[in-house]
Amino acid sequence: MQWPAEAIWEAVAPLLPGFTVEVLKELDSTNSELMRRARAGRTEPVLLVAEQQTAGRGRMGRGWHSTAGESLTFSLGLPLVPADWSGLSLAVGTSVADSLHPAVRLKWPNDLWLQDRKLGGILIETASQGEGGSGARHAVIGIGINIMPRDGTGLATPPAALRELLPEVEAGDVLERLALPLVRDVLEFARTGFGPFRERFHARDALRGRAVVLSDGTSGTAQGVDEAGALLVHTAAGLQAVSSSEVSVRPAAA
């Protein structure tokens, strides 16, 4: 498989001094590898791609396994000092969706959807830098996208594939489309927070105006997100702001 590593490096390096691009044949998880490096003091900015992941992870510990050519799995690691971390996964999702295709939607808080099926997911982790955890944190932004159709057996949400929209696309093409806009948007988030991304998110919000059920059984109607990226749900008890650490959300059955 051909990977546009040099083209990505040339585009991104002016924004991130010391930036590198690595492509590995197989890895347990790109996020796990970059978190190991960060804890060992290796915090240079890097885009790490695995052609195949044997122990990929999604939100809440869910597995995300990948086979070479069938999906794109990569992580961006870099030091960040945002004033507020709230909404980073939504800003990342917005960036990725905007780069992929107009039909891609965002299912709060961190899934890429196509026609109510899961096209991809985002997992963000951080590690402390500096003495006693002071200073910047090293952010690891993991992204997985289905390129080709995959078996949905046992999955709570049926999978979608990018080739449904872009029939000839390859993983390397997708990475090149995403990399520079993603870095730009992450750096913008560090400067401004989620606020400027809010309307971009709303334009792709898969849940807004729909009946949803929270993991605690509460039901209501999704009303977009607030300035910090919390999901707004109109319930029988009034408008409720829900953080990603509290619940998972599913559209109510029709």
Salt bridges, closest charged atoms under 4 A:
GLU22 OE2 - ARG37 NH1 2.79
ASP28 OD2 - ARG36 NH1 3.02
GLU33 OE1 - ARG36 NH2 2.83
GLU33 OE2 - ARG37 NE 2.87
GLU51 OE1 - LYS25 NZ 3.54
ASP98 OD2 - ARG200 NH2 2.88
ASP98 OD1 - ARG204 NE 2.56
ASP111 OD1 - LYS118 NZ 3.44
ASP116 OD2 - ARG210 NH2 2.87
GLU125 OE1 - ARG57 NH2 2.94
GLU164 OE1 - ARG117 NH2 2.75
GLU170 OE2 - ARG163 NH2 3.16
ASP185 OD2 - ARG200 NH2 3.27
GLU188 OE1 - ARG191 NH2 2.82
GLU199 OE2 - HIS202 ND1 3.61
GLU227 OE2 - ARG198 NH1 3.21
